């Protein structure tokens, strides 16, 4: 972040009347590297799935149901199957989410595969407490733990 933004965050966080948090879709390690040195600032990584309270220095994860703990085991082979048959796509994995990006694929075939992937994931992950989202504007399919959002 720009020095001016860091200065403003530090000023807000130094006031004992304030409780300041930055919530981001980034990983805990990325967020801590960027903002971890701002004293008194709380951090929420992966859209709030992981939290670091001000001055604690320790990341806490949201508690998950047993089904939410195992969703990746079901989703990974489905993602891999669609990745192998679609040139130009890649996967990104976080603690609480997985993203299948097709913005570098053939636009028509990528969209077609994304729709098929979305159907397959929704069918296989039903009842696991995760959300399956297809964003046409971002050219991605995302699976994330339900109720995790900014």
Secondary structure, 3 states (H helix, E strand, C coil): CCHHHHHHHHHHHHCCCCCEEEECCCCHHHHHHHHCCCCCEEEEEHHHCEEECCCCCCEEECCCCHHHHHHHHHHHHHHHHHHHCCCCCEEEECCCEEEEECCCCCHHHHHHHHHHHHHHHHHHCCCCCEEEEEECCCCEEEEEECCCCC
